[in-house]
Amino acid sequence: MNWITNYVRPRINSIFSRRETPENLWSKCSECGTMLFHRELSENLNVCTNCGHHMALRPRERFEALFDNGIFTEIDVPEPLADPLKFRDQKRYPDRMKAARTQTAESEAMLVAQGEIGRTPIVAAAQDFSFMGGSMGMYVGNAIIAAAERAVQLKRPLILFSAAGGARMQEGILSLMQMPRTTVAVQMLKEANLPYIVVLTHPTTGGVTASYAMLGDVQIAEPNALICFAGPRVIEQTIRETLPEGFQRSEYLLDHGMLDRVTPRGEMRDELISIVRMLMGETPPVKGDLPAPQAEDETTEAATPQAEEIAPDTQGDETSAEGDRA
Ligand SMILES: [Zn+2]
């Protein structure tokens, strides 16, 4: 017995603990099972380098890859009343919130920011699925209103990245109220004649698809994202029929006229730049003439002044390009 507890068990533990170390450096693709090197994966925006599967991308990482040189300013969102219903399931709602905040290092399920993409100023909002399933509560409602108000104030387009399991049940009817509230916010943009572009990411479901996520002037989705109101399992159980393959996935919705585009994450920034410039009546982007997306780690600080130095020249180029076409 002593031999087992004193020799065998520590040996086994040491073998397994040694195996745990690489787990911090590698992650496994949930689709094809390939082991991917962390750094390589994050440089590829969390898209599997083997099969192209799009894994979740947190709002902060997304914004770093979206805005010119990865520079953006966060927009403050008014803090709503915490736990208005004193809700409790297995856990108290404030305890769930505390756990989500510790786990994600974010204060809530949506991040709002302003900055430039391809030198066009925009406002962007992104939902965080890792924060309580990206659920739409009063905070998310406030965030979308803050984003729309800022866009109207600065006359900028709004780009929204959705990812949600639906409404936040811990806020009951108050979470459902965010559907009309956010719809009014979108309407504010339409009345101000400003573009509202939605990028649907995996998964966008429930009350979110019944409001702001489906009201874009342009509806883009990432490949193979689940986009639905009620999920496929619920529908199959209700109608007792097998659903077609790829049902409620991006490509299927594109084929059936629910979306305008399905765009891989690696091409998303360029595509958004083109669309935003087109809708804002600016000249199309000139290839090789735009600021880099995410600045390299080592050059982040150096990149900013460079971009500013380049800016006046490039504007000159754009004007001449416009002249050529005219
Ligand atoms: Zn894969």
Boltz pocket constraint, residues with backbone or C-beta under 6 A from the ligand:
constraints:
  - pocket:
      binder: B
      contacts: [[A, 29], [A, 30], [A, 31], [A, 32], [A, 33], [A, 34], [A, 48], [A, 49], [A, 50], [A, 51], [A, 52], [A, 53]]
      max_distance: 6.0
